[in-house]
Amino acid sequence: MERSGEGDAVIRRLREALDIAEEENKVKEARDVRLIMAQIQFLQKNVEEALESYQELSKEDPKDFRPYFCRGMIYSLLDRNEEAKEQFAKYRELSPKKFEIEKEDIGFLGNHPQFHLVK
């Protein structure tokens, strides 16, 4: 993502998309862009910033399951397992059946070097 400023260009384009969505009062689209921006923050290793973005999104719409899932994934990768369990429990409570995952489905990520964040 960071090849020759690629990440900055992506964020810039996302901000432009967010501005347009907000100007046109497209609430769902603006929220979707903000979710993507939080994912980019995480990929750029701005972990705390990403967690804060997901927290803000959860406060704005507590019924949206996506930020809970994303925070659960990040907490799992940080070995903050209790926090991860809480987030995944909230995710399972809110998510439609078609989006449900099992613990085994994400367990392999902790062993993958690209996703292992524990210091």
N, C-alpha and C positions, 0 to 999 in steps of 0.2 A: 504494500500500500504506500510505502514511503519513497518509492522510486522517484527521484527528481521532482519532489513537490506534489506528487500525485494525490496524496492524502489531503493536502491543503486545497487542491483544485476540487476534489470531491466535496469537501465541506463547503466551499464557496458556492458550488452549484446547488447543494442541498439548501443552503441559506436562501439562495435566490428562489428556489421552489417553495420554500416555506413562506417567504414574503408574498409571493403570488397567491398561494393558497389562503393566507390570512387576509390579503386585500380583497379577494373574491369571496371571503367568508365561507370557505370550504373547510369546515372544522375537522371532518374525518381525514381529509387529505393532509391537512397541517399536522395532525397528530401522527399520522403514518410517517411523515417526513421526520418528525422529531424522534420517533422510535428508531428510524434508520440512522439519524445523527448520533444517537446514543450508542448504537452498535459500532459506528465508525470510531467514536471516542474509545470504546473498549479495544477495538483492533489496533488503535494507535497507542495502546497501553496507558491510556488515561482512565484507569480503572475507577478511581474515586469519583471522577467527573461523570463517568457513565452511570455509576450507581446513583448519584444524585439526580441525574436526568431521569432515570427510571423511577426514582422515588417521587419526583415531581409529577410525572405522568400518572403514577398510581393515585396520588392525592387528587389530581384533577378528574380522574375517572376511575373510581375504586372498583368498578365492575369489569374493567378491561383486564383480561387475564395475561396479556402479553408482557407487560413490565414485570409481573411477578415471576414468570418463567425466566426472563432474562436475568433478573437479579438472582434467582435460584441457581442458574448456571454459573454466574460469576462467583457467587459464594462457594459453590462446589469446587470450582477451580482454585479458589484461595484456601481450601480446606477449612472453611468456616461453615462446618456441617450443620450446626444447629440453626443458623440463619438460613441456610439453604433449605433445610427441611420445612421451616416456616413458610418460606416463599413458595416452595413446591406444593405445600398443603393448600395455600391460598389459590394458587394456579389451578389445582385439581378441583377445588370447590367452584371456581368460576368458569372453567373452560367447558366448551361443548364436548361431548363424547368423542367426536372425530379428531380432536386435538390432544386427547390424553396420551401421555407417555408413561412408560414404566421405568422404574429405577434402573433396570438393566439396560434400557435404551441409551442412557446417558452416562452410565458408569465407566465406559471405556475412555471417555474424554480425559479423565483425570490422569490416565497413563500416557496420553499422547503428548509428545514434547512440545508441539505447537500450542497446546492449550494448558500446559502445566504452569501455573503462576506462583506457586508457593516458593517463597524465598528460602 
